[in-house]
Amino acid sequence: MEVKENGTAPLPCLSKYVDPSSEESHRYYLARRNALVMLRDRGYDVSSEDISLSLDDFRNVYGERPDVDRLRISAKHISDPSKKVKIVFFSGMVKVNAIRSIAADVLSQETITGLIIILQSHVTNQALKAIELFPFKVEIFQITDLLVNITEHILKPEHRVLDDKQKKRLLKKFSIEEKQ
């Protein structure tokens, strides 16, 4: 250990705390984990092991530069196993041919009721029109939207259902009707 002239040890360099590995793998790790938590919160069967996978384990399984095709996730709903959702990741700009490829893959092999697309870049207008042709709900997220799980944020207010008395007081306080 190096010692300064005044006899004290130097403070550790900040570079000691920087992740030397791929930023890309870290982004995919966070997005995948938060997508799995989102599915679990929506009632889908997601294993705790997948959610609690560490970044190092993720990199051991998927590598420093993950192949987005290996990151795909399929999950069945716990109370209704006929409901199945698939998550697909994209690294570059999504064009109509990529959407057609996903459609052919998904519609020929599996019966799913939902699709979640996570984008690293953006989607073209033609690809958006092709997405509208899917016979089920398709949700699109930017990868940056899934880097943090906002439902676990310290500043998220507590949500609770109001009883009828509280609801009437609130409506009266703001001079609004229930339909508003």
Secondary structure, DSSP 8 states (H G I E B T S, - for coil): ----TTS------GGGGS--S-HHHHHHHHHHHHHHHHHHHTTB---HHHHT--HHHHHHHH-SS--GGGG-EEEEBSS-TT-EEEEEEE-S-B-HHHHHHHHHHHHHH---SEEEEEESS-B-HHHHHHHTTSSSEEEEEEGGGGSS-GGG-TTS-------HHHHHHHHHHTT--TT-
